[in-house]
């Protein structure tokens, strides 16, 4: 009896090696493109306050520059009318900058949004409801707390908070640096907000990790469904704070929010990273993701199945990688984390969105009746980020092991 020829095995091995080299090359090229886009975006010029001086203080005849972020406004007799200063605070998509006109008594006279990186639909909603008007007339002595001093806008919490805090920062700056007022008695004590959203997220993550390792296999399916329903209810509909591409972009760009007011963001991002690094698993997508749970619930109604076509899966896999790469590149160039986000989470969990977003959501849920988790498997950007994180982690681990081996060999030779 003839022995099987080793040629087919060798050919398959060569094919796998060639595929690995190709994937590695594509990964390094992608990293290079992201670095280039990041540099281009970082080098964009800063917005100059003088562009807004006439809009903020139309009666002033001269403007005296105190520093880059502070102008004194004067009339024809060279008497000081007031000042223009700016404040910055991280909103949903990144830093939001507000220019504020403050009179000599420390009262807000006028305002303008200098730059922002918020999702256009939410930002437009805030502007349409004239939120800026609610802040005019406030003094640097007032804390300007949402829900107490002024009313917020439902569904746009991050944007409204950013405008309020940036305005407060600019007003205090004018009071101190332009007029010499003592602002210390009016500074609001800062405390980290740890509430039900943070407790719920921490509990879900902890149970997911324990369940993945300690719960017997015969009970894991039940535990997973319980976690998914809780995730959809709490993280999705109640708190509306799922993991998004915008969150990933903020991490990459260094637009990390104020930990005092957005501890949840840090727990979500770094919780997922720590679990991934210590266990090698993405428990968020499998157990907690609210939109994944919604798709599975829809699929359970009609008995949705996985698609087993290799060609179909390969085409969609590469299409998704290209889309995610392009969207992150756009976000880096324009320094706007939320600019290129294409997720529909806000449409389903907030029940708000454009006609196109509603149509896109309906199409995804329609496919979910026949295909298991169509968004997660073919459109969601998070698995692409996870795949690249695994690539980087493996390369770093291999490099570290090689370095340790080389040091060990060197020690043996010198010893």
NUTOR-172923 format. One line per field, with one value per residue (C-alpha): residue number from 1; chain; x, y, z. Coordinates in Angstrom, 3 decimals. Each point is the difference from the previous one (the first is absolute). Example, Ala and Ser with C-alpha at 12.3 -4.5 7.8 and 13.67 -1.06 7.14 Angstrom:
REM NUTOR-172923
i	1 | 2
ch	A | A
xx	12.300 | 1.370
yy	-4.500 | 3.440
zz	7.800 | -0.660
END
This chain:
REM NUTOR-172923
i	1 | 2 | 3 | 4 | 5 | 6 | 7 | 8 | 9 | 10 | 11 | 12 | 13 | 14 | 15 | 16 | 17 | 18 | 19 | 20 | 21 | 22 | 23 | 24 | 25 | 26 | 27 | 28 | 29 | 30 | 31 | 32 | 33 | 34 | 35 | 36 | 37 | 38 | 39 | 40 | 41 | 42 | 43 | 44 | 45 | 46 | 47 | 48 | 49 | 50 | 51 | 52 | 53 | 54 | 55 | 56 | 57 | 58 | 59 | 60 | 61 | 62 | 63 | 64 | 65 | 66 | 67 | 68 | 69 | 70 | 71 | 72 | 73 | 74 | 75 | 76 | 77 | 78 | 79 | 80 | 81 | 82 | 83 | 84 | 85 | 86 | 87 | 88 | 89 | 90 | 91 | 92 | 93 | 94 | 95 | 96 | 97 | 98 | 99 | 100 | 101 | 102 | 103 | 104 | 105 | 106 | 107 | 108 | 109 | 110 | 111 | 112 | 113 | 114 | 115 | 116 | 117 | 118 | 119 | 120 | 121 | 122 | 123 | 124 | 125 | 126 | 127 | 128 | 129 | 130 | 131 | 132 | 133 | 134 | 135 | 136 | 137 | 138 | 139 | 140 | 141 | 142 | 143 | 144 | 145 | 146 | 147 | 148 | 149 | 150 | 151 | 152 | 153 | 154 | 155 | 156 | 157 | 158 | 159 | 160 | 161 | 162 | 163 | 164 | 165 | 166 | 167 | 168 | 169 | 170 | 171 | 172 | 173 | 174 | 175 | 176 | 177 | 178 | 179 | 180 | 181 | 182 | 183 | 184 | 185 | 186 | 187 | 188 | 189 | 190 | 191 | 192 | 193 | 194 | 195 | 196 | 197 | 198 | 199 | 200 | 201 | 202 | 203 | 204 | 205 | 206 | 207 | 208 | 209 | 210 | 211 | 212 | 213 | 214 | 215 | 216 | 217 | 218 | 219 | 220 | 221 | 222 | 223 | 224 | 225 | 226 | 227 | 228 | 229 | 230 | 231 | 232 | 233 | 234 | 235 | 236 | 237 | 238 | 239 | 240 | 241 | 242 | 243 | 244 | 245 | 246 | 247 | 248 | 249 | 250 | 251 | 252 | 253 | 254 | 255 | 256 | 257 | 258 | 259 | 260 | 261 | 262 | 263 | 264 | 265 | 266 | 267 | 268 | 269 | 270 | 271 | 272 | 273 | 274 | 275 | 276 | 277 | 278 | 279 | 280 | 281 | 282 | 283 | 284 | 285 | 286 | 287 | 288 | 289 | 290 | 291 | 292 | 293 | 294 | 295 | 296 | 297 | 298 | 299 | 300 | 301 | 302 | 303 | 304 | 305 | 306 | 307 | 308 | 309 | 310 | 311 | 312 | 313 | 314 | 315 | 316 | 317 | 318 | 319 | 320 | 321 | 322 | 323 | 324 | 325 | 326 | 327 | 328 | 329 | 330 | 331 | 332 | 333 | 334 | 335 | 336 | 337 | 338 | 339 | 340 | 341 | 342 | 343 | 344 | 345 | 346 | 347 | 348 | 349 | 350 | 351 | 352 | 353 | 354 | 355 | 356 | 357 | 358 | 359 | 360 | 361 | 362 | 363 | 364 | 365 | 366 | 367 | 368 | 369 | 370 | 371 | 372 | 373 | 374 | 375 | 376 | 377 | 378 | 379 | 380 | 381 | 382 | 383 | 384 | 385 | 386 | 387 | 388 | 389 | 390 | 391 | 392 | 393 | 394 | 395 | 396 | 397 | 398 | 399 | 400 | 401 | 402 | 403 | 404 | 405 | 406 | 407 | 408 | 409 | 410 | 411 | 412 | 413 | 414 | 415
ch	A | A | A | A | A | A | A | A | A | A | A | A | A | A | A | A | A | A | A | A | A | A | A | A | A | A | A | A | A | A | A | A | A | A | A | A | A | A | A | A | A | A | A | A | A | A | A | A | A | A | A | A | A | A | A | A | A | A | A | A | A | A | A | A | A | A | A | A | A | A | A | A | A | A | A | A | A | A | A | A | A | A | A | A | A | A | A | A | A | A | A | A | A | A | A | A | A | A | A | A | A | A | A | A | A | A | A | A | A | A | A | A | A | A | A | A | A | A | A | A | A | A | A | A | A | A | A | A | A | A | A | A | A | A | A | A | A | A | A | A | A | A | A | A | A | A | A | A | A | A | A | A | A | A | A | A | A | A | A | A | A | A | A | A | A | A | A | A | A | A | A | A | A | A | A | A | A | A | A | A | A | A | A | A | A | A | A | A | A | A | A | A | A | A | A | A | A | A | A | A | A | A | A | A | A | A | A | A | A | A | A | A | A | A | A | A | A | A | A | A | A | A | A | A | A | A | A | A | A | A | A | A | A | A | A | A | A | A | A | A | A | A | A | A | A | A | A | A | A | A | A | A | A | A | A | A | A | A | A | A | A | A | A | A | A | A | A | A | A | A | A | A | A | A | A | A | A | A | A | A | A | A | A | A | A | A | A | A | A | A | A | A | A | A | A | A | A | A | A | A | A | A | A | A | A | A | A | A | A | A | A | A | A | A | A | A | A | A | A | A | A | A | A | A | A | A | A | A | A | A | A | A | A | A | A | A | A | A | A | A | A | A | A | A | A | A | A | A | A | A | A | A | A | A | A | A | A | A | A | A | A | A | A | A | A | A | A | A | A | A | A | A | A | A | A | A | A | A | A | A | A | A | A | A | A | A | A | A | A | A | A | A | A | A | A | A | A | A | A | A | A | A | A | A | A | A | A | A | A | A | A | A | A | A | A
xx	0.000 | 1.408 | 0.614 | -1.910 | 2.070 | 1.296 | -0.462 | -3.625 | 0.937 | 2.993 | -2.129 | -2.625 | 2.714 | 1.485 | -3.460 | -0.585 | 3.378 | -0.683 | -3.397 | 1.586 | 2.639 | -2.706 | -2.182 | 2.999 | 0.928 | -3.566 | -0.064 | 3.268 | -1.166 | -3.259 | 1.951 | 2.168 | -3.064 | -1.543 | 3.220 | 0.163 | -3.655 | 0.600 | 2.942 | -1.993 | -2.895 | 2.249 | 1.652 | -3.301 | 0.182 | -1.763 | -3.075 | 0.761 | -2.364 | 0.368 | -2.165 | -2.986 | 0.669 | -2.468 | -2.716 | 0.482 | 0.429 | -1.304 | 0.098 | 3.717 | 2.366 | 3.330 | 1.164 | 3.087 | 1.648 | 0.889 | 0.961 | -1.038 | -3.226 | -0.901 | -0.913 | -1.002 | -2.725 | 0.006 | -2.161 | 1.037 | 1.126 | 2.281 | -2.253 | -0.167 | -3.364 | 0.792 | 1.997 | -0.129 | 1.453 | -0.335 | -0.578 | 0.319 | -1.665 | -0.296 | -3.422 | -1.130 | 2.341 | 2.926 | 0.964 | -2.689 | 1.220 | -2.183 | 0.855 | -1.751 | -0.457 | 0.041 | -0.668 | 2.038 | -2.321 | 0.683 | -3.346 | -0.389 | -1.136 | 0.451 | 1.316 | 1.148 | 1.062 | 3.554 | 0.492 | -1.579 | 0.161 | -3.501 | -2.282 | -1.736 | -3.548 | 0.448 | 1.865 | -2.695 | -2.632 | 1.717 | 0.361 | -3.603 | -1.204 | 2.127 | 1.882 | 2.586 | -2.710 | -0.574 | 3.559 | -0.033 | -0.307 | 1.722 | 2.779 | 3.359 | -1.370 | -2.667 | 0.875 | -2.292 | -1.038 | -2.110 | -3.431 | 0.218 | 1.168 | -0.897 | -1.975 | 1.841 | -1.086 | -1.119 | 2.249 | 2.872 | 1.429 | 3.684 | -0.303 | -1.987 | 2.417 | 2.980 | -1.512 | -0.881 | 3.412 | 1.927 | -2.080 | 0.608 | 3.764 | 0.093 | -2.054 | 2.264 | 3.059 | -1.305 | -0.942 | 3.472 | 2.400 | -1.823 | -1.535 | 1.985 | -2.968 | 0.583 | -1.664 | 1.003 | -3.268 | -1.979 | 1.885 | -2.180 | 1.560 | 0.731 | -1.142 | 0.089 | -3.540 | -0.495 | -3.605 | -2.343 | 1.491 | 3.499 | -1.277 | -2.008 | 2.917 | 2.445 | -2.445 | -0.679 | 3.718 | 0.859 | -2.780 | 0.964 | 3.624 | -0.971 | -2.621 | 2.439 | 2.319 | -1.907 | -3.578 | -0.509 | -0.550 | -3.549 | -0.932 | 2.013 | -2.703 | -2.542 | 2.512 | 0.868 | -3.635 | -0.525 | 3.068 | -1.017 | -3.508 | 1.419 | 2.533 | -2.682 | -2.259 | 2.547 | 2.928 | -2.273 | -3.431 | 0.410 | 3.485 | 0.582 | 3.778 | 1.214 | 3.527 | 0.292 | 2.609 | -0.063 | 1.252 | 2.865 | 0.908 | 0.018 | 2.421 | 2.299 | -0.021 | 0.486 | -3.382 | -0.560 | -2.992 | -0.096 | 0.262 | -2.030 | -3.090 | 0.623 | 1.456 | -2.252 | 2.078 | 3.207 | -1.615 | -1.390 | 3.169 | 2.629 | -2.198 | -0.221 | 3.753 | 1.003 | -2.300 | 1.359 | 3.648 | -0.467 | -2.373 | 0.388 | -3.792 | -2.438 | -2.741 | -1.710 | -1.100 | -1.062 | -1.805 | -0.714 | -0.370 | -3.592 | -0.420 | 1.368 | -2.655 | -2.757 | 1.089 | 0.064 | -3.476 | -1.288 | 1.800 | -1.439 | -3.511 | 0.573 | 2.951 | 2.722 | 3.048 | 3.672 | 1.193 | 2.417 | 1.173 | 3.767 | -0.104 | -2.841 | 1.716 | 3.364 | -1.440 | -1.890 | 2.952 | 2.340 | -2.684 | -0.530 | 3.753 | 0.282 | -3.037 | 1.328 | 3.484 | -1.430 | -2.337 | 2.797 | 2.279 | -2.698 | -0.454 | 3.774 | 0.401 | -2.853 | 0.769 | -3.652 | -0.627 | -3.719 | 0.128 | 0.195 | -1.962 | -2.577 | -1.533 | -3.764 | -0.028 | -1.511 | -2.822 | -1.168 | 0.801 | -0.990 | -2.718 | 1.383 | 1.683 | -0.207 | -2.158 | 3.091 | 1.058 | -3.478 | 0.008 | 3.503 | -1.032 | -3.160 | 2.076 | 2.442 | -2.789 | -1.684 | 3.149 | 0.249 | -3.146 | 1.937 | 3.719 | 1.489 | 1.326 | 0.419 | 1.288 | 2.500 | 1.274 | 0.192 | -0.237 | 0.993 | 3.424 | 0.900 | 1.046 | 2.395 | 1.524 | 0.229 | 1.707 | 2.593 | 0.494 | 0.725 | 2.516 | 1.820 | -0.141 | 1.473 | 2.805 | 0.882 | -0.110 | 2.238 | 2.464 | 0.104 | 0.631 | 2.733 | 1.637 | -0.100 | 1.533 | 2.783 | 0.760 | 0.051 | 2.414 | 2.229 | 0.028 | 0.949 | 2.901 | 1.351 | -0.530
yy	0.000 | 3.392 | 2.675 | 3.264 | 2.577 | 2.830 | 2.508 | 0.931 | 0.637 | 2.104 | 1.941 | 0.658 | 1.113 | 2.375 | 1.373 | 0.663 | 1.722 | 2.136 | 0.966 | 0.915 | 2.176 | 1.722 | 0.641 | 1.328 | 2.334 | 1.322 | 0.525 | 1.984 | 2.073 | 0.752 | 1.089 | 2.257 | 1.622 | 0.639 | 1.590 | 2.269 | 1.028 | 0.648 | 2.293 | 1.882 | 0.530 | 1.017 | 2.682 | 1.735 | 3.604 | 1.067 | 2.170 | 3.650 | 1.870 | 3.181 | -1.614 | 0.302 | 3.386 | 2.011 | -2.623 | -0.142 | 3.705 | 2.065 | 3.357 | -0.216 | 2.112 | -1.446 | -3.375 | -0.400 | -3.432 | -1.107 | -3.486 | -2.456 | -0.894 | 3.385 | 3.347 | 3.295 | 1.949 | 3.828 | 2.823 | 3.186 | 1.634 | -2.964 | -0.986 | -3.733 | -1.460 | -3.572 | -2.986 | -3.001 | -3.280 | -3.647 | -3.255 | -3.625 | -3.176 | -3.497 | -0.819 | -3.252 | 0.255 | 1.873 | 3.554 | 2.646 | 3.616 | 2.979 | 3.710 | 2.120 | 3.780 | 1.082 | 3.524 | 1.740 | -1.353 | -3.579 | -0.628 | -1.924 | 2.300 | -2.159 | -3.399 | -1.887 | -3.586 | 0.282 | -3.660 | -3.334 | -3.666 | -1.069 | -2.194 | 2.456 | -1.157 | 0.491 | 3.274 | 1.389 | -1.023 | 2.047 | 3.014 | -0.191 | 0.225 | 3.155 | -1.533 | 2.815 | 2.522 | -1.788 | 0.806 | 3.723 | 2.233 | -2.514 | 1.315 | -1.541 | -0.266 | -2.496 | -3.729 | -0.534 | -3.560 | -1.946 | -0.890 | 2.607 | 3.329 | -0.787 | -2.731 | -2.487 | -1.580 | -3.621 | -2.292 | 2.476 | -0.184 | -0.062 | 2.964 | 2.111 | -0.850 | 0.947 | 3.383 | 0.740 | -0.930 | 1.761 | 3.141 | -0.154 | -0.360 | 3.011 | 2.160 | -0.752 | 0.711 | 3.455 | 0.740 | -0.897 | 0.973 | 2.997 | 1.589 | -1.435 | -1.442 | -2.690 | -3.067 | -2.540 | 0.291 | -0.781 | -3.073 | -3.116 | -2.901 | -2.893 | -3.501 | -3.134 | -0.996 | -3.692 | -1.034 | -2.591 | -0.001 | -0.724 | -2.614 | -1.735 | -0.061 | -1.274 | -2.721 | -1.159 | -0.159 | -1.862 | -2.556 | -0.483 | -0.784 | -2.325 | -1.688 | -0.612 | -1.976 | -1.227 | -0.690 | -3.606 | -0.279 | -1.277 | 3.298 | 2.405 | 0.435 | 1.060 | 2.323 | 1.539 | 0.749 | 1.591 | 2.204 | 0.981 | 1.008 | 1.996 | 1.605 | 0.970 | 1.368 | 1.887 | 0.854 | 0.499 | 1.373 | 1.384 | 1.561 | -0.041 | -0.354 | -2.911 | -0.299 | 1.895 | 0.818 | 3.556 | -1.302 | -1.831 | 3.106 | 2.121 | -2.470 | 0.099 | 3.803 | 0.607 | 1.703 | -1.591 | 1.474 | 1.493 | -2.971 | 1.865 | 0.066 | -2.908 | -2.796 | -2.357 | 0.571 | -1.009 | -3.091 | -1.039 | 0.537 | -1.149 | -2.766 | -1.544 | 0.514 | -1.563 | -2.992 | -0.476 | 0.175 | -2.353 | -2.563 | 0.450 | 0.174 | 2.691 | -0.547 | 3.309 | -0.967 | -3.511 | 0.681 | 3.711 | 1.860 | 1.333 | 0.080 | -3.526 | -1.093 | 1.722 | -1.834 | -3.352 | 0.593 | 0.797 | -3.056 | -2.275 | 0.810 | -1.500 | -2.308 | 2.005 | -1.966 | 0.733 | 0.476 | -2.797 | 1.341 | 0.603 | 2.360 | 2.052 | 0.274 | 0.857 | 2.785 | 1.588 | -0.406 | 1.931 | 2.549 | 0.721 | 0.363 | 2.538 | 1.972 | 0.131 | 1.042 | 2.799 | 1.264 | 0.132 | 1.763 | 2.631 | 0.467 | 0.429 | 2.506 | 2.189 | -0.631 | -0.921 | -3.425 | -0.050 | 1.400 | -3.316 | -2.229 | -2.060 | -1.932 | 0.031 | -0.406 | 3.428 | -0.756 | -3.094 | 0.872 | 3.687 | -0.546 | 2.986 | 0.265 | 1.157 | -1.773 | -1.731 | -1.192 | -1.381 | -1.775 | -1.401 | -1.280 | -1.601 | -1.724 | -1.413 | -1.285 | -1.479 | -1.964 | -1.027 | -2.070 | -2.318 | 0.524 | -0.125 | 3.362 | 1.531 | 3.292 | -1.653 | -2.463 | 2.231 | 3.714 | 0.779 | 1.715 | -1.458 | -3.488 | 1.691 | 1.978 | -3.230 | -1.818 | 2.746 | 0.099 | -3.740 | 0.574 | 2.735 | -1.990 | -3.068 | 2.010 | 1.647 | -3.335 | -1.631 | 2.902 | -0.166 | -3.760 | 0.399 | 2.725 | -2.223 | -2.926 | 2.202 | 1.355 | -3.557 | -1.140 | 3.022 | -0.742 | -3.630 | 1.010 | 2.606 | -2.373
zz	0.000 | -1.065 | 2.595 | -0.533 | -1.798 | 2.243 | -2.830 | 0.794 | 3.645 | -1.011 | -2.456 | 2.691 | 2.422 | -2.562 | -0.683 | 3.715 | 0.339 | -3.062 | 1.426 | 3.353 | -1.703 | -2.034 | 3.068 | 1.939 | -2.867 | -0.225 | 3.773 | -0.041 | -2.983 | 1.846 | 3.066 | -2.153 | -1.595 | 3.425 | 1.267 | -3.071 | 0.419 | 3.703 | -0.780 | -2.659 | 2.397 | 2.888 | -2.126 | -0.791 | 1.184 | 3.189 | -0.192 | 0.756 | 2.342 | -2.058 | -2.682 | 2.360 | 1.601 | -2.101 | 0.465 | 3.780 | 0.686 | -2.977 | 1.869 | 0.791 | -2.121 | 1.122 | 1.269 | 2.151 | 0.095 | 3.540 | -1.136 | -2.720 | 1.810 | 1.522 | -1.603 | 1.624 | -1.812 | 0.063 | -1.312 | -1.791 | 3.272 | 0.741 | 2.910 | 0.626 | -0.980 | 0.846 | -1.151 | -2.282 | 1.261 | -0.910 | 1.848 | -1.124 | 1.258 | -1.456 | -1.398 | -1.570 | -2.986 | 1.520 | 1.040 | -0.369 | 0.125 | 0.896 | -0.300 | 2.621 | 0.232 | 3.667 | 1.274 | 2.720 | 2.698 | -1.065 | -1.708 | -3.255 | -2.806 | -3.098 | -1.127 | -3.088 | -0.640 | -1.340 | -0.850 | 0.833 | -0.899 | 0.931 | -2.074 | -2.377 | 0.780 | 3.781 | -0.381 | -2.324 | 2.517 | 2.729 | -2.275 | -1.198 | 3.601 | 0.619 | 2.900 | -0.088 | 0.876 | 3.311 | 1.078 | -0.787 | 3.026 | 2.300 | 2.238 | 0.857 | 3.554 | -1.104 | -0.276 | -3.058 | 0.816 | -2.494 | 1.287 | 2.762 | -1.444 | -3.608 | -1.765 | -2.184 | -3.276 | -0.021 | -2.022 | -0.323 | 3.510 | -0.998 | -2.381 | 2.463 | 2.826 | -2.182 | -0.941 | 3.618 | 1.411 | -2.786 | 0.548 | 3.735 | -0.571 | -2.354 | 2.365 | 2.962 | -2.143 | -0.915 | 3.608 | 1.259 | -2.805 | -1.509 | 3.111 | 2.901 | 1.907 | 2.622 | -1.496 | 2.686 | 1.988 | -3.157 | -1.177 | 0.159 | 1.949 | -2.352 | 0.892 | -2.098 | -0.926 | 0.697 | -0.417 | -1.427 | -3.549 | 1.339 | 2.474 | -2.732 | -2.451 | 2.613 | 1.056 | -3.554 | -0.861 | 3.194 | -0.455 | -3.677 | 0.900 | 2.847 | -2.154 | -2.846 | 2.308 | 3.052 | -1.103 | -1.242 | -3.742 | 0.465 | 1.683 | -2.145 | -2.631 | 2.645 | 1.653 | -3.369 | -0.822 | 3.425 | -0.479 | -3.536 | 1.083 | 2.910 | -2.348 | -2.528 | 2.737 | 2.112 | -2.289 | -3.002 | 0.800 | 3.538 | -0.075 | -3.795 | 0.364 | -2.154 | -1.370 | -3.305 | -2.621 | 1.352 | 3.371 | -1.711 | -2.005 | 3.164 | 1.567 | -3.046 | -0.241 | 3.702 | 0.374 | 3.371 | 1.828 | 3.475 | 2.375 | 2.630 | -2.210 | -2.375 | 2.108 | -1.973 | -3.163 | 1.766 | 1.529 | -3.390 | -2.058 | 2.469 | 1.372 | -3.465 | -0.584 | 3.336 | -0.494 | -3.518 | 1.117 | 2.954 | -1.512 | -3.767 | -0.294 | -1.089 | 2.568 | -0.819 | -3.508 | 0.978 | 3.280 | 0.491 | -3.339 | 0.001 | -3.775 | -0.309 | 2.521 | -1.990 | -3.167 | 1.789 | 1.413 | -3.502 | -1.414 | 2.691 | -1.225 | -3.457 | 0.651 | -1.749 | -1.202 | -0.600 | -3.581 | -0.912 | -3.358 | 0.177 | -2.974 | 1.501 | 3.391 | -1.575 | -2.179 | 2.898 | 2.351 | -2.295 | -0.874 | 3.684 | 0.588 | -2.807 | 1.240 | 3.566 | -1.172 | -2.162 | 2.741 | 2.591 | -2.512 | -0.596 | 3.749 | 0.474 | -2.838 | 1.248 | 3.692 | 0.499 | 1.617 | -0.754 | -3.512 | -1.841 | 2.370 | -1.889 | 2.900 | 0.593 | 3.780 | 0.627 | -2.432 | 1.852 | 3.611 | -0.152 | -2.587 | -1.885 | -3.385 | -3.594 | -2.565 | -1.387 | 3.479 | 0.674 | -3.373 | 0.619 | 3.449 | -1.406 | -2.694 | 2.568 | 2.241 | -3.065 | -0.863 | 3.669 | -0.502 | -2.319 | 0.790 | 3.487 | 1.147 | -3.484 | 1.385 | 2.361 | -2.600 | -3.068 | 0.877 | 3.591 | 0.233 | 3.417 | -1.268 | -2.441 | 2.880 | 1.996 | -2.889 | -0.328 | 3.783 | -0.090 | -2.804 | 1.932 | 3.261 | -1.692 | -1.624 | 3.314 | 1.815 | -2.625 | 0.140 | 3.807 | -0.001 | -2.611 | 2.090 | 3.120 | -1.921 | -1.357 | 3.463 | 1.374 | -2.721 | 0.634 | 3.719 | -0.662 | -2.260 | 2.442 | 2.936
END
